[in-house]
Amino acid sequence: MAGKYEWRGSRRQKKSAGKPQVFDPSNPHNPENMILAALPREERDQLQQYLGFVLVKPGEVFWEPNQPITSVYFPTSGMVSFVAVMRNGATAEVGITGREGFVGTPIALGARYASVRAVAQSEGSGFRIGSELFRQILPQTPHLEQMLRRYAHSQAMQLAQGAACNCLHQVPERLARWLSMSCDRTASEVLPLTQEFLAQMLGCRRSSVTSAIGQLQKAGVVRSEHGRVRILDRAQLESRACECYGIMRRLSDLTRIG
């Protein structure tokens, strides 16, 4: 079941809420989604009248595996994870996105379901539109359609790299990669992450995460606090990450096309 969102400026609320708050890349005080910001002005103008601004909280679910995807989401801040869920409840993260990306790739590719859960991993904001309406608009916005297909390709390559990473690299390297990627998307050096949560995202035992955090803490790279991890030395954190961090970061840059 999808999580609850705080809407601002949806068409349904337009009469009672006053002027809708919509995406405007010309306003320096507005956060940006990189895909929306790269659109030609005419497509941006066409799309923005249908976008509702939303705030999300950590743990809010956009969709569950094999359930209809009712809306798509363009993040402007925060981080969203795509998580594989096993029958016994075990989970492992298989993808991640932030303001560089899009939550709704299956819809852009003509599907209605996904095999993974999409969940907010931090507080954030973005622009949301219903899936059915988005399907109708997409053929009328060819640049957006092209960019989303390119982004889908980037996501697929990142998923493949992540699978190789989980097989070939040790937990300390993978943890450093995951923390670095999280910092990239949240633009924060303080990450509200428990060790249990990190173990779920990395698909490993909590004791393995505890050991890896201990190594980073001893080296002065991070400090584990109650319910959060504080990054003390970002450069050293990136140097301890496996090669997959650089590869995935470059793949994320593929979405920045005009």
Secondary structure as the mmCIF struct_conf table of DSSP 4:
data_model
#
loop_
_struct_conf.conf_type_id
_struct_conf.id
_struct_conf.beg_label_comp_id
_struct_conf.beg_label_asym_id
_struct_conf.beg_label_seq_id
_struct_conf.end_label_comp_id
_struct_conf.end_label_asym_id
_struct_conf.end_label_seq_id
HELX_LH_PP_P HELX_LH_PP_P1 ALA A 2 LYS A 4
STRN STRN1 GLU A 6 ARG A 8
BEND BEND1 GLY A 9 GLY A 9
HELX_RH_3T_P HELX_RH_3T_P1 ARG A 11 GLN A 13
HELX_RH_AL_P HELX_RH_AL_P1 LYS A 14 ALA A 17
BEND BEND2 LYS A 19 LYS A 19
TURN_TY1_P TURN_TY1_P1 PRO A 25 SER A 26
TURN_TY1_P TURN_TY1_P2 PRO A 28 HIS A 29
BEND BEND3 ASN A 30 ASN A 30
HELX_RH_AL_P HELX_RH_AL_P2 MET A 34 ALA A 37
TURN_TY1_P TURN_TY1_P3 ALA A 38 ALA A 38
BEND BEND4 LEU A 39 LEU A 39
HELX_RH_AL_P HELX_RH_AL_P3 ARG A 41 GLN A 48
TURN_TY1_P TURN_TY1_P4 GLN A 49 TYR A 50
HELX_LH_PP_P HELX_LH_PP_P2 LEU A 51 LEU A 51
STRN STRN2 GLY A 52 VAL A 56
TURN_TY1_P TURN_TY1_P5 PRO A 58 GLY A 59
STRN STRN3 VAL A 61 TRP A 63
TURN_TY1_P TURN_TY1_P6 PRO A 65 ASN A 66
BEND BEND5 GLN A 67 GLN A 67
STRN STRN4 SER A 71 SER A 77
BEND BEND6 GLY A 78 GLY A 78
STRN STRN5 VAL A 80 VAL A 85
TURN_TY1_P TURN_TY1_P7 ARG A 87 ASN A 88
BEND BEND7 GLY A 89 GLY A 89
STRN STRN6 THR A 91 THR A 97
TURN_TY1_P TURN_TY1_P8 ARG A 99 GLU A 100
BEND BEND8 GLY A 101 GLY A 101
STRN STRN7 VAL A 103 VAL A 103
HELX_RH_AL_P HELX_RH_AL_P4 THR A 105 ALA A 108
TURN_TY1_P TURN_TY1_P9 LEU A 109 GLY A 110
BEND BEND9 ARG A 112 ARG A 112
BEND BEND10 SER A 115 VAL A 116
STRN STRN8 ARG A 117 ALA A 120
BEND BEND11 SER A 122 SER A 122
STRN STRN9 GLY A 124 GLY A 130
HELX_RH_AL_P HELX_RH_AL_P5 SER A 131 ILE A 137
HELX_RH_3T_P HELX_RH_3T_P2 LEU A 138 GLN A 140
HELX_RH_AL_P HELX_RH_AL_P6 PRO A 142 LEU A 168
BEND BEND12 HIS A 169 HIS A 169
HELX_RH_AL_P HELX_RH_AL_P7 VAL A 171 THR A 186
BEND BEND13 GLU A 189 GLU A 189
STRN STRN10 VAL A 190 LEU A 191
HELX_RH_AL_P HELX_RH_AL_P8 GLN A 195 LEU A 202
TURN_TY1_P TURN_TY1_P10 GLY A 203 GLY A 203
BEND BEND14 CYS A 204 CYS A 204
HELX_RH_AL_P HELX_RH_AL_P9 ARG A 206 LYS A 218
TURN_TY1_P TURN_TY1_P11 ALA A 219 GLY A 220
BEND BEND15 VAL A 221 VAL A 221
STRN STRN11 VAL A 222 GLU A 225
TURN_TY1_P TURN_TY1_P12 HIS A 226 GLY A 227
STRN STRN12 ARG A 228 ILE A 231
BEND BEND16 LEU A 232 LEU A 232
HELX_RH_AL_P HELX_RH_AL_P10 ARG A 234 ARG A 240
BEND BEND17 ALA A 241 ALA A 241
TURN_TY1_P TURN_TY1_P13 GLU A 243 GLU A 243
HELX_RH_AL_P HELX_RH_AL_P11 CYS A 244 ASP A 253
TURN_TY1_P TURN_TY1_P14 LEU A 254 THR A 255
#
